[in-house]
Amino acid sequence: MFDQFADIIMNYVEVNKEDIKPESRFMEDLGFTSFDFMSMLGEVEDVFDVEIVEEEAADIRTVKEALDYLEKLTGGN
């Protein structure tokens, strides 16, 4: 799931895949804007067939937090 998620991240910001780490923060480390982040969440919903709650997504700061949330939504699949 990490690799697939990293590929999605690279659609929105100029970053090398090897620079995307679980502890990477979307805004501070990867250079996301709020618009980039919300756009990426839309793609994540489509790719993983989940529905992301905006209020919960607002608390996501790192790649690991996003993956943990995604695993919760997909049941770990």
Distance bins in CASP14 RR format, pairs under 12 A and 6 or more apart:
PFRMAT RR
TARGET T0000
AUTHOR 0000-0000-0000
RMODE 2
METHOD distances of the structure
MODEL  1
1 7 0 0 0 0 0 1 0 0 0 0 0
1 8 0 0 0 0 0 1 0 0 0 0 0
1 22 0 0 0 0 0 1 0 0 0 0 0
1 44 0 0 0 0 0 1 0 0 0 0 0
1 47 0 0 0 0 0 1 0 0 0 0 0
1 48 0 0 0 0 1 0 0 0 0 0 0
1 50 0 0 0 0 0 1 0 0 0 0 0
1 63 0 0 0 0 0 1 0 0 0 0 0
1 64 0 0 0 0 0 1 0 0 0 0 0
1 66 0 0 0 0 0 1 0 0 0 0 0
1 67 1 0 0 1 0 0 0 0 0 0 0
1 68 0 0 0 0 0 1 0 0 0 0 0
1 69 0 0 0 0 0 1 0 0 0 0 0
1 70 1 0 0 1 0 0 0 0 0 0 0
1 71 1 0 0 1 0 0 0 0 0 0 0
1 73 0 0 0 0 0 1 0 0 0 0 0
1 74 0 0 0 0 1 0 0 0 0 0 0
1 75 0 0 0 0 0 1 0 0 0 0 0
1 76 0 0 0 0 1 0 0 0 0 0 0
1 77 0 0 0 0 1 0 0 0 0 0 0
2 8 0 0 0 0 0 1 0 0 0 0 0
2 9 0 0 0 0 0 1 0 0 0 0 0
2 17 0 0 0 0 0 1 0 0 0 0 0
2 20 0 0 0 0 1 0 0 0 0 0 0
2 21 0 0 0 0 1 0 0 0 0 0 0
2 22 1 0 0 1 0 0 0 0 0 0 0
2 24 0 0 0 0 0 1 0 0 0 0 0
2 63 1 0 0 1 0 0 0 0 0 0 0
2 64 0 0 0 0 1 0 0 0 0 0 0
2 66 0 0 0 0 0 1 0 0 0 0 0
2 67 1 0 0 1 0 0 0 0 0 0 0
2 68 0 0 0 0 0 1 0 0 0 0 0
2 70 0 0 0 0 0 1 0 0 0 0 0
2 71 0 0 0 0 0 1 0 0 0 0 0
3 9 0 0 0 0 0 1 0 0 0 0 0
3 10 0 0 0 0 0 1 0 0 0 0 0
3 17 0 0 0 0 1 0 0 0 0 0 0
3 18 0 0 0 0 0 1 0 0 0 0 0
3 20 0 0 0 0 1 0 0 0 0 0 0
3 63 0 0 0 0 0 1 0 0 0 0 0
3 67 0 0 0 0 0 1 0 0 0 0 0
4 10 0 0 0 0 0 1 0 0 0 0 0
4 11 0 0 0 0 0 1 0 0 0 0 0
4 17 0 0 0 0 0 1 0 0 0 0 0
4 20 0 0 0 0 0 1 0 0 0 0 0
4 43 0 0 0 0 0 1 0 0 0 0 0
4 44 0 0 0 0 1 0 0 0 0 0 0
4 47 1 0 0 1 0 0 0 0 0 0 0
4 48 0 0 0 0 1 0 0 0 0 0 0
4 67 0 0 0 0 0 1 0 0 0 0 0
4 70 0 0 0 0 1 0 0 0 0 0 0
4 74 0 0 0 0 0 1 0 0 0 0 0
5 11 0 0 0 0 0 1 0 0 0 0 0
5 12 0 0 0 0 0 1 0 0 0 0 0
5 17 0 0 0 0 0 1 0 0 0 0 0
5 20 0 0 0 0 1 0 0 0 0 0 0
5 21 0 0 0 0 0 1 0 0 0 0 0
5 22 0 0 0 0 0 1 0 0 0 0 0
5 24 0 0 0 0 0 1 0 0 0 0 0
5 26 0 0 0 0 0 1 0 0 0 0 0
5 30 0 0 0 0 0 1 0 0 0 0 0
5 40 0 0 0 0 1 0 0 0 0 0 0
5 41 0 0 0 0 0 1 0 0 0 0 0
5 43 0 0 0 0 0 1 0 0 0 0 0
5 44 1 0 0 1 0 0 0 0 0 0 0
5 47 0 0 0 0 1 0 0 0 0 0 0
5 48 0 0 0 0 1 0 0 0 0 0 0
5 60 0 0 0 0 0 1 0 0 0 0 0
5 62 0 0 0 0 0 1 0 0 0 0 0
5 63 1 0 0 1 0 0 0 0 0 0 0
5 64 0 0 0 0 0 1 0 0 0 0 0
5 65 0 0 0 0 0 1 0 0 0 0 0
5 66 1 0 0 1 0 0 0 0 0 0 0
5 67 1 0 0 1 0 0 0 0 0 0 0
5 68 0 0 0 0 0 1 0 0 0 0 0
5 69 0 0 0 0 0 1 0 0 0 0 0
5 70 1 0 0 1 0 0 0 0 0 0 0
5 71 0 0 0 0 0 1 0 0 0 0 0
5 74 0 0 0 0 0 1 0 0 0 0 0
6 12 0 0 0 0 0 1 0 0 0 0 0
6 13 0 0 0 0 0 1 0 0 0 0 0
6 15 0 0 0 0 1 0 0 0 0 0 0
6 16 0 0 0 0 1 0 0 0 0 0 0
6 17 1 0 1 0 0 0 0 0 0 0 0
6 18 0 0 0 0 1 0 0 0 0 0 0
6 19 0 0 0 0 1 0 0 0 0 0 0
6 20 1 0 1 0 0 0 0 0 0 0 0
6 21 0 0 0 0 1 0 0 0 0 0 0
6 22 0 0 0 0 0 1 0 0 0 0 0
6 24 0 0 0 0 1 0 0 0 0 0 0
6 30 0 0 0 0 0 1 0 0 0 0 0
6 40 0 0 0 0 0 1 0 0 0 0 0
6 44 0 0 0 0 0 1 0 0 0 0 0
6 63 1 0 0 1 0 0 0 0 0 0 0
6 66 0 0 0 0 0 1 0 0 0 0 0
6 67 0 0 0 0 1 0 0 0 0 0 0
7 15 0 0 0 0 0 1 0 0 0 0 0
7 17 1 0 0 1 0 0 0 0 0 0 0
7 20 0 0 0 0 1 0 0 0 0 0 0
7 40 0 0 0 0 0 1 0 0 0 0 0
7 43 0 0 0 0 0 1 0 0 0 0 0
7 44 0 0 0 0 0 1 0 0 0 0 0
7 47 0 0 0 0 1 0 0 0 0 0 0
8 15 0 0 0 0 0 1 0 0 0 0 0
8 17 0 0 0 0 0 1 0 0 0 0 0
8 20 0 0 0 0 0 1 0 0 0 0 0
8 26 0 0 0 0 0 1 0 0 0 0 0
8 30 0 0 0 0 0 1 0 0 0 0 0
8 32 0 0 0 0 0 1 0 0 0 0 0
8 36 0 0 0 0 0 1 0 0 0 0 0
8 37 0 0 0 0 0 1 0 0 0 0 0
8 39 0 0 0 0 0 1 0 0 0 0 0
8 40 1 0 0 1 0 0 0 0 0 0 0
8 41 0 0 0 0 1 0 0 0 0 0 0
8 42 0 0 0 0 1 0 0 0 0 0 0
8 43 1 0 1 0 0 0 0 0 0 0 0
8 44 1 0 0 1 0 0 0 0 0 0 0
8 45 0 0 0 0 0 1 0 0 0 0 0
8 46 0 0 0 0 1 0 0 0 0 0 0
8 47 1 0 0 1 0 0 0 0 0 0 0
8 48 0 0 0 0 1 0 0 0 0 0 0
8 63 0 0 0 0 0 1 0 0 0 0 0
8 66 0 0 0 0 1 0 0 0 0 0 0
8 67 0 0 0 0 0 1 0 0 0 0 0
8 70 0 0 0 0 0 1 0 0 0 0 0
9 15 1 0 0 1 0 0 0 0 0 0 0
9 16 0 0 0 0 0 1 0 0 0 0 0
9 17 0 0 0 0 1 0 0 0 0 0 0
9 19 0 0 0 0 1 0 0 0 0 0 0
9 20 1 0 1 0 0 0 0 0 0 0 0
9 21 0 0 0 0 0 1 0 0 0 0 0
9 24 0 0 0 0 1 0 0 0 0 0 0
9 25 0 0 0 0 0 1 0 0 0 0 0
9 26 0 0 0 0 1 0 0 0 0 0 0
9 29 0 0 0 0 0 1 0 0 0 0 0
9 30 1 0 0 1 0 0 0 0 0 0 0
9 31 0 0 0 0 0 1 0 0 0 0 0
9 32 0 0 0 0 1 0 0 0 0 0 0
9 36 0 0 0 0 1 0 0 0 0 0 0
9 37 0 0 0 0 0 1 0 0 0 0 0
9 39 0 0 0 0 0 1 0 0 0 0 0
9 40 1 0 0 1 0 0 0 0 0 0 0
9 41 0 0 0 0 0 1 0 0 0 0 0
9 43 0 0 0 0 1 0 0 0 0 0 0
9 44 0 0 0 0 1 0 0 0 0 0 0
9 47 0 0 0 0 0 1 0 0 0 0 0
9 62 0 0 0 0 0 1 0 0 0 0 0
9 63 1 0 0 1 0 0 0 0 0 0 0
9 66 0 0 0 0 1 0 0 0 0 0 0
9 67 0 0 0 0 0 1 0 0 0 0 0
10 16 0 0 0 0 1 0 0 0 0 0 0
10 17 1 0 0 1 0 0 0 0 0 0 0
10 18 0 0 0 0 0 1 0 0 0 0 0
10 19 0 0 0 0 1 0 0 0 0 0 0
10 20 1 0 0 1 0 0 0 0 0 0 0
10 30 0 0 0 0 1 0 0 0 0 0 0
10 32 0 0 0 0 0 1 0 0 0 0 0
10 36 0 0 0 0 0 1 0 0 0 0 0
10 40 0 0 0 0 0 1 0 0 0 0 0
10 43 0 0 0 0 0 1 0 0 0 0 0
11 17 0 0 0 0 0 1 0 0 0 0 0
11 32 0 0 0 0 0 1 0 0 0 0 0
11 36 0 0 0 0 1 0 0 0 0 0 0
11 39 0 0 0 0 1 0 0 0 0 0 0
11 40 1 0 0 1 0 0 0 0 0 0 0
11 42 0 0 0 0 0 1 0 0 0 0 0
11 43 1 0 0 1 0 0 0 0 0 0 0
11 44 0 0 0 0 0 1 0 0 0 0 0
11 46 0 0 0 0 0 1 0 0 0 0 0
11 47 0 0 0 0 0 1 0 0 0 0 0
12 20 0 0 0 0 0 1 0 0 0 0 0
12 26 0 0 0 0 1 0 0 0 0 0 0
12 30 0 0 0 0 1 0 0 0 0 0 0
12 31 0 0 0 0 1 0 0 0 0 0 0
12 32 1 0 0 1 0 0 0 0 0 0 0
12 33 0 0 0 0 1 0 0 0 0 0 0
12 34 0 0 0 0 0 1 0 0 0 0 0
12 35 0 0 0 0 1 0 0 0 0 0 0
12 36 1 0 1 0 0 0 0 0 0 0 0
12 37 1 0 0 1 0 0 0 0 0 0 0
12 38 0 0 0 0 0 1 0 0 0 0 0
12 39 1 0 0 1 0 0 0 0 0 0 0
12 40 1 0 1 0 0 0 0 0 0 0 0
12 41 0 0 0 0 0 1 0 0 0 0 0
12 42 0 0 0 0 0 1 0 0 0 0 0
12 43 0 0 0 0 1 0 0 0 0 0 0
12 44 0 0 0 0 0 1 0 0 0 0 0
13 19 0 0 0 0 0 1 0 0 0 0 0
13 20 0 0 0 0 1 0 0 0 0 0 0
13 24 0 0 0 0 0 1 0 0 0 0 0
13 25 0 0 0 0 0 1 0 0 0 0 0
13 26 0 0 0 0 1 0 0 0 0 0 0
13 27 0 0 0 0 0 1 0 0 0 0 0
13 28 0 0 0 0 0 1 0 0 0 0 0
13 29 0 0 0 0 1 0 0 0 0 0 0
13 30 1 0 1 0 0 0 0 0 0 0 0
13 31 1 0 1 0 0 0 0 0 0 0 0
13 32 1 0 1 0 0 0 0 0 0 0 0
13 33 0 0 0 0 1 0 0 0 0 0 0
13 35 0 0 0 0 0 1 0 0 0 0 0
13 36 1 0 0 1 0 0 0 0 0 0 0
13 37 0 0 0 0 1 0 0 0 0 0 0
13 39 0 0 0 0 0 1 0 0 0 0 0
13 40 0 0 0 0 1 0 0 0 0 0 0
13 63 0 0 0 0 0 1 0 0 0 0 0
14 20 0 0 0 0 0 1 0 0 0 0 0
14 30 0 0 0 0 1 0 0 0 0 0 0
14 31 0 0 0 0 1 0 0 0 0 0 0
14 32 0 0 0 0 0 1 0 0 0 0 0
14 36 0 0 0 0 0 1 0 0 0 0 0
15 21 0 0 0 0 0 1 0 0 0 0 0
15 24 0 0 0 0 1 0 0 0 0 0 0
15 26 0 0 0 0 0 1 0 0 0 0 0
15 29 0 0 0 0 1 0 0 0 0 0 0
15 30 1 0 1 0 0 0 0 0 0 0 0
15 31 1 0 0 1 0 0 0 0 0 0 0
15 32 0 0 0 0 1 0 0 0 0 0 0
15 36 0 0 0 0 0 1 0 0 0 0 0
15 63 0 0 0 0 0 1 0 0 0 0 0
16 24 0 0 0 0 0 1 0 0 0 0 0
16 30 0 0 0 0 0 1 0 0 0 0 0
17 24 0 0 0 0 0 1 0 0 0 0 0
17 30 0 0 0 0 0 1 0 0 0 0 0
17 63 0 0 0 0 0 1 0 0 0 0 0
18 24 0 0 0 0 0 1 0 0 0 0 0
19 29 0 0 0 0 1 0 0 0 0 0 0
19 30 0 0 0 0 1 0 0 0 0 0 0
19 31 0 0 0 0 0 1 0 0 0 0 0
19 63 0 0 0 0 0 1 0 0 0 0 0
20 26 0 0 0 0 0 1 0 0 0 0 0
20 29 0 0 0 0 1 0 0 0 0 0 0
20 30 1 0 0 1 0 0 0 0 0 0 0
20 31 0 0 0 0 0 1 0 0 0 0 0
20 32 0 0 0 0 0 1 0 0 0 0 0
20 62 0 0 0 0 0 1 0 0 0 0 0
20 63 1 0 0 1 0 0 0 0 0 0 0
20 64 0 0 0 0 0 1 0 0 0 0 0
20 66 0 0 0 0 0 1 0 0 0 0 0
20 67 0 0 0 0 0 1 0 0 0 0 0
21 29 0 0 0 0 1 0 0 0 0 0 0
21 30 0 0 0 0 1 0 0 0 0 0 0
21 62 0 0 0 0 1 0 0 0 0 0 0
21 63 1 0 0 1 0 0 0 0 0 0 0
21 64 0 0 0 0 1 0 0 0 0 0 0
21 67 0 0 0 0 0 1 0 0 0 0 0
22 29 0 0 0 0 0 1 0 0 0 0 0
22 61 0 0 0 0 0 1 0 0 0 0 0
22 62 1 0 0 1 0 0 0 0 0 0 0
22 63 1 0 1 0 0 0 0 0 0 0 0
22 64 1 1 0 0 0 0 0 0 0 0 0
22 65 0 0 0 0 1 0 0 0 0 0 0
22 66 0 0 0 0 1 0 0 0 0 0 0
22 67 1 0 0 1 0 0 0 0 0 0 0
22 68 0 0 0 0 1 0 0 0 0 0 0
23 29 0 0 0 0 1 0 0 0 0 0 0
23 30 0 0 0 0 0 1 0 0 0 0 0
23 61 0 0 0 0 0 1 0 0 0 0 0
23 62 1 0 1 0 0 0 0 0 0 0 0
23 63 1 0 0 1 0 0 0 0 0 0 0
23 64 1 0 0 1 0 0 0 0 0 0 0
23 65 0 0 0 0 1 0 0 0 0 0 0
23 66 0 0 0 0 0 1 0 0 0 0 0
23 67 0 0 0 0 0 1 0 0 0 0 0
24 30 1 0 1 0 0 0 0 0 0 0 0
24 31 0 0 0 0 1 0 0 0 0 0 0
24 32 0 0 0 0 0 1 0 0 0 0 0
24 60 0 0 0 0 0 1 0 0 0 0 0
24 61 0 0 0 0 1 0 0 0 0 0 0
24 62 1 0 0 1 0 0 0 0 0 0 0
24 63 1 0 1 0 0 0 0 0 0 0 0
24 64 0 0 0 0 1 0 0 0 0 0 0
24 65 0 0 0 0 0 1 0 0 0 0 0
24 66 0 0 0 0 1 0 0 0 0 0 0
24 67 0 0 0 0 0 1 0 0 0 0 0
25 31 0 0 0 0 1 0 0 0 0 0 0
25 32 0 0 0 0 1 0 0 0 0 0 0
25 37 0 0 0 0 0 1 0 0 0 0 0
25 60 0 0 0 0 1 0 0 0 0 0 0
25 61 1 0 1 0 0 0 0 0 0 0 0
25 62 1 0 1 0 0 0 0 0 0 0 0
25 63 0 0 0 0 1 0 0 0 0 0 0
25 64 0 0 0 0 0 1 0 0 0 0 0
25 65 0 0 0 0 1 0 0 0 0 0 0
25 66 0 0 0 0 0 1 0 0 0 0 0
26 32 1 0 1 0 0 0 0 0 0 0 0
26 33 0 0 0 0 1 0 0 0 0 0 0
26 34 0 0 0 0 1 0 0 0 0 0 0
26 35 0 0 0 0 0 1 0 0 0 0 0
26 36 0 0 0 0 1 0 0 0 0 0 0
26 37 1 0 1 0 0 0 0 0 0 0 0
26 38 0 0 0 0 0 1 0 0 0 0 0
26 39 0 0 0 0 0 1 0 0 0 0 0
26 40 0 0 0 0 1 0 0 0 0 0 0
26 41 0 0 0 0 0 1 0 0 0 0 0
26 57 0 0 0 0 0 1 0 0 0 0 0
26 58 0 0 0 0 0 1 0 0 0 0 0
26 59 0 0 0 0 0 1 0 0 0 0 0
26 60 1 0 0 1 0 0 0 0 0 0 0
26 61 1 0 0 1 0 0 0 0 0 0 0
26 62 1 0 0 1 0 0 0 0 0 0 0
26 63 1 0 0 1 0 0 0 0 0 0 0
26 64 0 0 0 0 0 1 0 0 0 0 0
26 65 0 0 0 0 1 0 0 0 0 0 0
26 66 1 0 0 1 0 0 0 0 0 0 0
27 33 1 0 0 1 0 0 0 0 0 0 0
27 34 0 0 0 0 1 0 0 0 0 0 0
27 35 0 0 0 0 0 1 0 0 0 0 0
27 36 0 0 0 0 1 0 0 0 0 0 0
27 37 1 0 0 1 0 0 0 0 0 0 0
27 60 0 0 0 0 0 1 0 0 0 0 0
27 61 1 0 0 1 0 0 0 0 0 0 0
27 62 0 0 0 0 0 1 0 0 0 0 0
27 63 0 0 0 0 0 1 0 0 0 0 0
28 61 0 0 0 0 1 0 0 0 0 0 0
28 62 0 0 0 0 1 0 0 0 0 0 0
28 63 0 0 0 0 0 1 0 0 0 0 0
29 61 0 0 0 0 1 0 0 0 0 0 0
29 62 0 0 0 0 1 0 0 0 0 0 0
29 63 0 0 0 0 1 0 0 0 0 0 0
30 36 0 0 0 0 1 0 0 0 0 0 0
30 37 0 0 0 0 1 0 0 0 0 0 0
30 40 0 0 0 0 0 1 0 0 0 0 0
30 61 0 0 0 0 0 1 0 0 0 0 0
30 62 0 0 0 0 1 0 0 0 0 0 0
30 63 1 0 0 1 0 0 0 0 0 0 0
30 66 0 0 0 0 0 1 0 0 0 0 0
31 37 0 0 0 0 1 0 0 0 0 0 0
31 40 0 0 0 0 0 1 0 0 0 0 0
32 38 0 0 0 0 1 0 0 0 0 0 0
32 39 0 0 0 0 1 0 0 0 0 0 0
32 40 1 0 0 1 0 0 0 0 0 0 0
32 41 0 0 0 0 0 1 0 0 0 0 0
32 60 0 0 0 0 0 1 0 0 0 0 0
32 61 0 0 0 0 0 1 0 0 0 0 0
32 62 0 0 0 0 0 1 0 0 0 0 0
32 63 0 0 0 0 0 1 0 0 0 0 0
32 66 0 0 0 0 0 1 0 0 0 0 0
33 39 0 0 0 0 1 0 0 0 0 0 0
33 40 0 0 0 0 0 1 0 0 0 0 0
34 40 0 0 0 0 0 1 0 0 0 0 0
34 41 0 0 0 0 0 1 0 0 0 0 0
34 54 0 0 0 0 0 1 0 0 0 0 0
34 57 0 0 0 0 0 1 0 0 0 0 0
34 58 0 0 0 0 1 0 0 0 0 0 0
35 41 0 0 0 0 0 1 0 0 0 0 0
35 42 0 0 0 0 0 1 0 0 0 0 0
36 42 0 0 0 0 0 1 0 0 0 0 0
36 43 0 0 0 0 0 1 0 0 0 0 0
37 43 0 0 0 0 0 1 0 0 0 0 0
37 44 0 0 0 0 0 1 0 0 0 0 0
37 52 0 0 0 0 0 1 0 0 0 0 0
37 54 0 0 0 0 0 1 0 0 0 0 0
37 57 0 0 0 0 1 0 0 0 0 0 0
37 58 0 0 0 0 1 0 0 0 0 0 0
37 60 0 0 0 0 1 0 0 0 0 0 0
37 61 0 0 0 0 0 1 0 0 0 0 0
37 63 0 0 0 0 0 1 0 0 0 0 0
37 66 0 0 0 0 1 0 0 0 0 0 0
38 44 0 0 0 0 0 1 0 0 0 0 0
38 45 0 0 0 0 0 1 0 0 0 0 0
38 52 0 0 0 0 1 0 0 0 0 0 0
38 54 0 0 0 0 1 0 0 0 0 0 0
38 57 1 0 0 1 0 0 0 0 0 0 0
38 58 0 0 0 0 1 0 0 0 0 0 0
38 60 0 0 0 0 0 1 0 0 0 0 0
39 45 0 0 0 0 0 1 0 0 0 0 0
39 46 0 0 0 0 0 1 0 0 0 0 0
40 46 0 0 0 0 0 1 0 0 0 0 0
40 47 0 0 0 0 0 1 0 0 0 0 0
40 48 0 0 0 0 0 1 0 0 0 0 0
40 52 0 0 0 0 0 1 0 0 0 0 0
40 57 0 0 0 0 0 1 0 0 0 0 0
40 60 0 0 0 0 0 1 0 0 0 0 0
40 63 0 0 0 0 0 1 0 0 0 0 0
40 66 0 0 0 0 1 0 0 0 0 0 0
40 70 0 0 0 0 0 1 0 0 0 0 0
41 47 0 0 0 0 0 1 0 0 0 0 0
41 48 0 0 0 0 0 1 0 0 0 0 0
41 50 0 0 0 0 1 0 0 0 0 0 0
41 51 0 0 0 0 0 1 0 0 0 0 0
41 52 1 0 1 0 0 0 0 0 0 0 0
41 53 0 0 0 0 0 1 0 0 0 0 0
41 54 0 0 0 0 1 0 0 0 0 0 0
41 56 0 0 0 0 0 1 0 0 0 0 0
41 57 1 0 1 0 0 0 0 0 0 0 0
41 58 0 0 0 0 0 1 0 0 0 0 0
41 60 0 0 0 0 1 0 0 0 0 0 0
41 66 0 0 0 0 1 0 0 0 0 0 0
41 69 0 0 0 0 0 1 0 0 0 0 0
41 70 0 0 0 0 0 1 0 0 0 0 0
41 73 0 0 0 0 0 1 0 0 0 0 0
42 48 0 0 0 0 0 1 0 0 0 0 0
42 49 0 0 0 0 0 1 0 0 0 0 0
42 50 0 0 0 0 1 0 0 0 0 0 0
42 51 0 0 0 0 1 0 0 0 0 0 0
42 52 1 0 0 1 0 0 0 0 0 0 0
42 54 0 0 0 0 0 1 0 0 0 0 0
42 57 0 0 0 0 1 0 0 0 0 0 0
43 49 0 0 0 0 0 1 0 0 0 0 0
43 50 0 0 0 0 0 1 0 0 0 0 0
43 52 0 0 0 0 0 1 0 0 0 0 0
44 50 1 0 0 1 0 0 0 0 0 0 0
44 51 0 0 0 0 0 1 0 0 0 0 0
44 52 1 0 0 1 0 0 0 0 0 0 0
44 57 0 0 0 0 1 0 0 0 0 0 0
44 60 0 0 0 0 0 1 0 0 0 0 0
44 63 0 0 0 0 0 1 0 0 0 0 0
44 66 1 0 0 1 0 0 0 0 0 0 0
44 67 0 0 0 0 0 1 0 0 0 0 0
44 69 0 0 0 0 1 0 0 0 0 0 0
44 70 1 0 0 1 0 0 0 0 0 0 0
44 73 0 0 0 0 1 0 0 0 0 0 0
44 74 0 0 0 0 0 1 0 0 0 0 0
45 51 1 0 0 1 0 0 0 0 0 0 0
45 52 1 0 1 0 0 0 0 0 0 0 0
45 53 0 0 0 0 0 1 0 0 0 0 0
45 54 0 0 0 0 0 1 0 0 0 0 0
45 57 0 0 0 0 0 1 0 0 0 0 0
45 69 0 0 0 0 0 1 0 0 0 0 0
45 70 0 0 0 0 1 0 0 0 0 0 0
45 73 0 0 0 0 1 0 0 0 0 0 0
45 74 0 0 0 0 0 1 0 0 0 0 0
46 52 0 0 0 0 0 1 0 0 0 0 0
47 70 0 0 0 0 1 0 0 0 0 0 0
47 73 0 0 0 0 0 1 0 0 0 0 0
47 74 0 0 0 0 0 1 0 0 0 0 0
48 66 0 0 0 0 0 1 0 0 0 0 0
48 67 0 0 0 0 0 1 0 0 0 0 0
48 69 0 0 0 0 0 1 0 0 0 0 0
48 70 1 0 0 1 0 0 0 0 0 0 0
48 71 0 0 0 0 1 0 0 0 0 0 0
48 72 0 0 0 0 0 1 0 0 0 0 0
48 73 1 0 0 1 0 0 0 0 0 0 0
48 74 1 0 1 0 0 0 0 0 0 0 0
48 75 0 0 0 0 0 1 0 0 0 0 0
48 76 0 0 0 0 0 1 0 0 0 0 0
48 77 0 0 0 0 1 0 0 0 0 0 0
49 70 0 0 0 0 0 1 0 0 0 0 0
49 73 0 0 0 0 1 0 0 0 0 0 0
49 74 0 0 0 0 1 0 0 0 0 0 0
49 75 0 0 0 0 0 1 0 0 0 0 0
49 77 0 0 0 0 0 1 0 0 0 0 0
50 56 0 0 0 0 0 1 0 0 0 0 0
50 57 0 0 0 0 0 1 0 0 0 0 0
50 66 0 0 0 0 0 1 0 0 0 0 0
50 69 0 0 0 0 1 0 0 0 0 0 0
50 70 1 0 0 1 0 0 0 0 0 0 0
50 71 0 0 0 0 0 1 0 0 0 0 0
50 72 0 0 0 0 1 0 0 0 0 0 0
50 73 1 0 1 0 0 0 0 0 0 0 0
50 74 1 0 0 1 0 0 0 0 0 0 0
50 75 0 0 0 0 1 0 0 0 0 0 0
50 76 0 0 0 0 0 1 0 0 0 0 0
50 77 0 0 0 0 0 1 0 0 0 0 0
51 57 0 0 0 0 0 1 0 0 0 0 0
51 69 0 0 0 0 0 1 0 0 0 0 0
51 70 0 0 0 0 0 1 0 0 0 0 0
51 73 1 0 0 1 0 0 0 0 0 0 0
51 74 0 0 0 0 0 1 0 0 0 0 0
52 58 0 0 0 0 0 1 0 0 0 0 0
52 59 0 0 0 0 0 1 0 0 0 0 0
52 60 0 0 0 0 1 0 0 0 0 0 0
52 66 0 0 0 0 1 0 0 0 0 0 0
52 69 1 0 0 1 0 0 0 0 0 0 0
52 70 0 0 0 0 1 0 0 0 0 0 0
52 72 0 0 0 0 0 1 0 0 0 0 0
52 73 1 0 0 1 0 0 0 0 0 0 0
52 74 0 0 0 0 0 1 0 0 0 0 0
53 59 0 0 0 0 0 1 0 0 0 0 0
53 60 0 0 0 0 0 1 0 0 0 0 0
53 69 0 0 0 0 1 0 0 0 0 0 0
53 72 0 0 0 0 0 1 0 0 0 0 0
53 73 0 0 0 0 1 0 0 0 0 0 0
54 60 0 0 0 0 0 1 0 0 0 0 0
55 69 0 0 0 0 0 1 0 0 0 0 0
56 65 0 0 0 0 0 1 0 0 0 0 0
56 66 0 0 0 0 0 1 0 0 0 0 0
56 68 0 0 0 0 0 1 0 0 0 0 0
56 69 1 0 0 1 0 0 0 0 0 0 0
56 70 0 0 0 0 0 1 0 0 0 0 0
56 72 0 0 0 0 1 0 0 0 0 0 0
56 73 0 0 0 0 1 0 0 0 0 0 0
57 65 0 0 0 0 1 0 0 0 0 0 0
57 66 0 0 0 0 1 0 0 0 0 0 0
57 69 1 0 0 1 0 0 0 0 0 0 0
57 70 0 0 0 0 0 1 0 0 0 0 0
57 73 0 0 0 0 0 1 0 0 0 0 0
58 65 0 0 0 0 0 1 0 0 0 0 0
58 69 0 0 0 0 0 1 0 0 0 0 0
59 65 1 0 0 1 0 0 0 0 0 0 0
59 66 0 0 0 0 0 1 0 0 0 0 0
59 68 0 0 0 0 0 1 0 0 0 0 0
59 69 0 0 0 0 1 0 0 0 0 0 0
60 66 1 0 1 0 0 0 0 0 0 0 0
60 67 0 0 0 0 1 0 0 0 0 0 0
60 68 0 0 0 0 1 0 0 0 0 0 0
60 69 1 0 0 1 0 0 0 0 0 0 0
60 70 0 0 0 0 1 0 0 0 0 0 0
60 72 0 0 0 0 0 1 0 0 0 0 0
60 73 0 0 0 0 0 1 0 0 0 0 0
61 68 0 0 0 0 0 1 0 0 0 0 0
61 69 0 0 0 0 0 1 0 0 0 0 0
62 68 0 0 0 0 1 0 0 0 0 0 0
62 69 0 0 0 0 0 1 0 0 0 0 0
63 69 0 0 0 0 0 1 0 0 0 0 0
63 70 0 0 0 0 0 1 0 0 0 0 0
64 70 0 0 0 0 0 1 0 0 0 0 0
64 71 0 0 0 0 0 1 0 0 0 0 0
65 71 0 0 0 0 0 1 0 0 0 0 0
65 72 0 0 0 0 0 1 0 0 0 0 0
66 72 0 0 0 0 0 1 0 0 0 0 0
66 73 0 0 0 0 0 1 0 0 0 0 0
67 73 0 0 0 0 0 1 0 0 0 0 0
67 74 0 0 0 0 0 1 0 0 0 0 0
67 76 0 0 0 0 0 1 0 0 0 0 0
68 74 0 0 0 0 0 1 0 0 0 0 0
68 75 0 0 0 0 0 1 0 0 0 0 0
68 76 0 0 0 0 0 1 0 0 0 0 0
69 75 0 0 0 0 0 1 0 0 0 0 0
69 76 0 0 0 0 0 1 0 0 0 0 0
70 76 0 0 0 0 1 0 0 0 0 0 0
70 77 0 0 0 0 0 1 0 0 0 0 0
71 77 0 0 0 0 1 0 0 0 0 0 0
END
